[in-house]
C-alpha cells in the first residue's frame, strides 16, 4: 500500500520550507539525545533527600545540575516557540508572498484564495503542534530524573509551559495571529514585527496575571512562628495581620525600628523594638498566600479557553480579510 502524499498547495508549502523543517527536526533529535545522555550520567549519583524542602548540590552532582539547567532552557523554548511560529507565518509564509507577488502564481493554478491560505495554515498548524509536542516530550523525559523542590515548581513559567496544554493553544493562536498580520500588513518585516509583538503581549500578560484568575488560599500563624508551605504549593505573598484580620504594612515598623537609638549595636534591641511596634499597631499574626496544586489544571483550562477563542477570532478575521481582497 502506498503512503499518502501531500498534494497541491500544501505540497508546495512544504517544499518551500523543507530546509527549515529538516533543521527543526534535527534540533529536536539533538535535544532528545542530550537529555537522554544527561539522565544516564545523572543516574550514577542519586540525588540526596531534601532537608526542609531545600536541596544543595554537591560536586559529584554536576550532571544532575546540568540536566536541570537544560530543562530550564527547554522550558524557555516552549515559551518562545509561539512567538517564533507567529513571526514565520506572518512574514515568510504570507506577507512575503504578497510583497513579491508570488501569491498570484498560486491563484492562476486553479487554486482559490481560500484554498491557498487554508493550505498554509494547515501546514503551519501541523508543524507548530508537532514542534510543541517535541519540546514537551523532551522536557517530560528529562523531568523524570529531576526532583521538584524550591528551585523547580509547577508554577514557574518554564515548567508551566511544558507540563500542561496551554502551549498547544498558544501554537494555534500564533498561527492565526501570524496569518492575520501577514494579510493586513503585507510587508514581510512589518508583519513579522507586528505578529511577534502581539504574541509577546499575550505571553507577558498571561505570565503576569494567570495566578490572579483564581483566588489564593491563606495560612496564618502567630508572630515569630510563620506558617510553612510544602513544595507542592505555589507561594504568592506573605505579610502581617492585625487582630481584626486586616493586612499591615511591614514598612511602618521597619522605619520606626530603624529610628530607635542603638538598634544597630545593642544585641536584642531590634527584636524588642519590633515587638513593641507590633503591639502598638495591634499586629498579632503572620500570613502566607499561596495556590495549591489543585489550582493548576483549572488555570490551565481557563487560559487555554481564552487562547483558543483568540485563535478562532484571528482565523475568522484572516479569511474575512482574504475574501474582501479576493472576492
Legacy VTK file of the C-alpha trace (Angstrom):
# vtk DataFile Version 3.0
C-alpha trace
ASCII
DATASET POLYDATA
POINTS 327 float
0.000 0.000 0.000
1.413 3.358 -0.961
1.881 6.027 1.681
-0.273 9.149 1.485
1.438 12.159 -0.021
0.766 15.853 0.143
-0.795 17.391 -2.920
-1.493 20.810 -4.327
-0.656 23.984 -2.377
0.164 22.038 0.795
2.906 20.137 -1.075
4.242 23.417 -2.454
4.332 24.949 1.039
6.242 22.000 2.488
8.703 22.073 -0.408
9.274 25.797 0.128
10.288 25.342 3.745
11.747 21.834 3.696
15.163 23.018 4.888
13.626 24.761 7.885
11.608 21.644 8.689
14.681 19.407 8.456
16.640 21.790 10.677
13.854 21.809 13.275
13.691 18.010 13.249
17.451 17.712 13.659
17.386 20.138 16.592
14.670 18.099 18.310
16.661 14.878 17.871
19.783 16.576 19.246
17.911 17.857 22.308
16.468 14.397 22.909
19.929 12.787 22.701
21.406 15.351 25.112
18.652 14.830 27.691
18.927 11.032 27.471
22.691 11.241 27.915
22.390 13.548 30.921
19.816 11.298 32.528
22.148 8.315 32.205
25.059 10.253 33.696
22.962 11.799 36.488
21.639 8.375 37.499
25.178 7.395 38.556
24.916 9.815 41.505
21.448 9.623 43.120
20.083 12.879 44.475
20.229 13.053 48.307
16.975 13.688 50.186
15.993 17.301 50.765
16.160 18.907 54.187
13.137 21.119 54.907
12.383 21.371 51.203
15.877 22.605 50.334
18.445 20.575 48.428
22.008 21.745 47.945
24.002 20.164 45.138
27.385 18.552 45.714
30.342 18.384 43.294
29.501 14.845 42.160
26.010 16.014 41.156
27.248 18.106 38.222
25.328 16.036 35.668
22.123 16.406 37.645
22.639 20.179 37.836
23.341 20.277 34.106
20.132 18.359 33.445
18.168 20.899 35.491
19.836 23.717 33.577
18.995 22.111 30.217
15.367 21.635 31.262
15.069 25.333 32.035
16.185 26.148 28.506
13.767 23.580 27.072
11.012 25.307 29.040
12.111 28.690 27.710
11.958 27.227 24.192
8.338 26.259 24.836
7.581 29.846 25.876
9.336 31.381 22.849
8.016 28.883 20.281
4.574 30.522 19.761
6.182 33.882 19.043
8.535 32.265 16.553
5.624 30.488 14.849
3.675 33.746 14.543
6.679 35.553 13.065
7.342 32.833 10.470
3.714 32.598 9.393
3.236 36.373 9.205
6.461 37.083 7.340
7.842 34.332 5.086
4.604 32.370 4.607
2.061 35.145 3.983
3.399 38.707 3.785
6.363 37.815 1.588
4.012 36.146 -0.889
2.182 39.462 -1.266
5.313 41.576 -1.214
6.946 39.556 -4.011
3.712 38.889 -5.900
4.250 35.120 -5.963
0.789 34.508 -4.495
-0.626 35.467 -7.902
1.115 32.451 -9.443
-0.649 30.156 -6.998
-4.011 31.715 -7.778
-3.520 31.045 -11.505
-3.071 27.290 -10.886
-6.765 26.604 -10.313
-6.293 27.291 -6.588
-8.799 29.566 -4.874
-7.565 32.212 -2.422
-9.291 30.357 0.405
-7.567 27.070 -0.516
-4.237 28.894 -0.780
-4.499 30.332 2.726
-6.021 27.155 4.168
-3.091 25.077 2.912
-0.575 27.401 4.535
-2.444 27.440 7.836
-2.787 23.648 7.783
0.924 23.098 7.249
1.908 25.788 9.766
-0.520 24.469 12.384
0.672 20.892 11.976
4.324 21.864 12.259
3.686 24.172 15.238
1.777 21.486 17.131
4.404 18.833 16.371
7.183 21.203 17.468
5.314 21.933 20.702
4.799 18.224 21.291
8.506 17.558 20.688
9.592 20.251 23.167
7.164 18.974 25.803
8.281 15.373 25.202
11.939 16.295 25.704
11.039 18.161 28.892
8.958 15.303 30.280
11.716 12.796 29.572
14.248 14.910 31.442
11.803 15.735 34.215
11.536 12.051 35.157
15.058 12.334 36.549
14.578 15.661 38.336
13.162 16.149 41.807
10.744 19.009 42.356
11.873 21.458 45.020
12.415 25.075 45.869
14.156 25.772 42.549
11.698 23.850 40.389
7.971 24.374 40.904
4.979 23.584 38.754
4.003 27.273 38.766
7.279 28.523 37.294
6.673 29.897 33.775
9.064 27.465 32.061
7.634 24.437 33.900
4.042 25.625 33.482
4.506 25.912 29.705
5.828 22.368 29.300
3.597 20.340 31.604
0.090 21.391 30.567
-1.995 22.091 27.475
-1.674 25.851 27.126
1.344 25.538 24.809
-0.853 23.880 22.176
-3.356 26.726 22.434
-0.528 29.250 22.121
0.627 27.465 18.945
-2.839 27.678 17.392
-3.204 31.330 18.363
0.259 32.107 16.966
-0.524 30.645 13.540
-3.838 32.501 13.303
-2.385 35.805 14.519
0.545 35.440 12.118
-1.766 34.845 9.160
-3.933 37.836 10.041
-0.902 40.114 10.490
0.556 38.978 7.169
-2.690 39.630 5.305
-3.220 43.045 6.872
0.335 44.384 6.643
1.613 42.571 3.517
5.178 43.680 4.242
7.498 40.951 5.470
9.429 42.732 8.211
6.495 44.800 9.437
4.237 41.751 9.564
6.875 39.789 11.487
7.271 42.631 13.977
3.504 43.067 14.424
2.795 39.367 14.980
5.761 38.973 17.317
4.616 41.975 19.344
1.060 40.639 19.668
2.240 37.234 20.885
4.756 38.854 23.245
1.969 40.929 24.795
-0.173 37.792 25.189
2.672 35.799 26.743
3.716 38.567 29.134
0.105 39.318 30.043
-0.733 35.738 30.962
2.592 35.229 32.760
1.875 38.291 34.882
-1.797 37.680 35.661
-2.532 33.958 35.289
-2.243 33.428 39.035
-4.805 36.158 39.608
-7.514 34.185 37.799
-8.316 32.067 40.856
-8.241 33.455 44.413
-5.326 32.444 46.601
-5.617 30.472 49.797
-4.142 31.720 53.085
-2.289 30.184 56.003
-1.857 32.163 59.240
0.350 31.789 62.279
1.393 33.751 65.353
4.113 36.412 65.231
7.519 34.763 65.320
6.213 31.443 64.000
5.335 31.947 60.318
3.335 29.235 58.553
5.346 26.957 56.273
4.313 25.699 52.860
5.154 22.356 51.340
6.853 22.231 47.928
3.600 21.280 46.207
2.146 24.726 46.933
2.956 27.863 44.949
3.961 30.780 47.190
2.415 34.116 46.220
2.689 36.596 49.114
3.293 36.941 52.847
2.862 39.620 55.475
1.404 40.652 58.810
-2.175 40.859 60.089
-3.812 42.892 62.832
-6.235 41.333 65.306
-9.114 42.329 63.005
-7.569 40.367 60.128
-6.553 43.434 58.112
-3.134 43.393 56.383
-0.476 45.554 57.995
2.248 47.401 56.104
5.526 45.955 57.415
7.498 49.018 56.330
5.835 51.049 59.123
7.548 49.068 61.866
10.710 48.741 59.820
11.082 52.527 59.649
10.222 53.016 63.323
12.689 50.365 64.495
15.458 51.859 62.376
14.998 55.185 64.174
15.454 53.578 67.598
18.802 54.720 69.135
21.378 51.921 69.470
19.421 49.368 67.471
22.456 48.667 65.291
24.848 47.985 68.148
22.854 46.651 71.095
22.064 42.957 70.831
18.383 42.082 71.053
17.214 45.697 70.823
15.912 45.269 67.265
13.620 42.367 68.225
12.398 44.232 71.333
11.645 47.426 69.379
9.895 45.433 66.663
7.714 43.633 69.230
6.759 46.980 70.769
5.807 48.319 67.354
3.667 45.263 66.659
1.886 45.714 69.966
1.402 49.410 69.251
-0.411 48.684 65.977
-2.199 45.565 67.225
-0.279 43.216 64.916
-0.993 39.673 66.076
-0.344 37.231 63.214
1.573 36.429 60.041
0.116 35.068 56.830
1.184 33.318 53.647
-0.924 33.425 50.467
-0.488 30.525 48.055
-2.001 28.482 45.271
-2.419 24.760 45.930
-1.648 22.310 43.151
-5.426 21.868 42.750
-5.436 25.289 41.028
-3.034 24.145 38.320
-5.429 22.466 35.886
-8.315 24.959 36.285
-5.845 27.757 35.482
-4.537 25.811 32.500
-8.054 25.221 31.173
-9.146 28.854 31.589
-6.024 30.169 29.866
-6.390 27.587 27.091
-10.011 28.585 26.511
-9.093 32.264 26.187
-6.283 31.466 23.745
-8.486 29.192 21.622
-11.065 31.987 21.421
-8.302 34.357 20.292
-7.141 31.816 17.701
-10.662 31.339 16.338
-11.267 35.084 16.156
-7.950 35.746 14.394
-8.501 32.908 11.896
-12.021 34.123 11.137
-10.749 37.675 10.624
-7.942 36.416 8.350
-10.355 34.653 5.999
-12.691 37.659 6.006
-9.797 39.928 5.004
-8.779 37.461 2.287
-12.294 37.267 0.843
-12.603 41.053 0.917
-9.437 41.422 -1.186
-10.101 38.455 -3.468
-13.893 38.196 -3.849
LINES 1 328
327 0 1 2 3 4 5 6 7 8 9 10 11 12 13 14 15 16 17 18 19 20 21 22 23 24 25 26 27 28 29 30 31 32 33 34 35 36 37 38 39 40 41 42 43 44 45 46 47 48 49 50 51 52 53 54 55 56 57 58 59 60 61 62 63 64 65 66 67 68 69 70 71 72 73 74 75 76 77 78 79 80 81 82 83 84 85 86 87 88 89 90 91 92 93 94 95 96 97 98 99 100 101 102 103 104 105 106 107 108 109 110 111 112 113 114 115 116 117 118 119 120 121 122 123 124 125 126 127 128 129 130 131 132 133 134 135 136 137 138 139 140 141 142 143 144 145 146 147 148 149 150 151 152 153 154 155 156 157 158 159 160 161 162 163 164 165 166 167 168 169 170 171 172 173 174 175 176 177 178 179 180 181 182 183 184 185 186 187 188 189 190 191 192 193 194 195 196 197 198 199 200 201 202 203 204 205 206 207 208 209 210 211 212 213 214 215 216 217 218 219 220 221 222 223 224 225 226 227 228 229 230 231 232 233 234 235 236 237 238 239 240 241 242 243 244 245 246 247 248 249 250 251 252 253 254 255 256 257 258 259 260 261 262 263 264 265 266 267 268 269 270 271 272 273 274 275 276 277 278 279 280 281 282 283 284 285 286 287 288 289 290 291 292 293 294 295 296 297 298 299 300 301 302 303 304 305 306 307 308 309 310 311 312 313 314 315 316 317 318 319 320 321 322 323 324 325 326
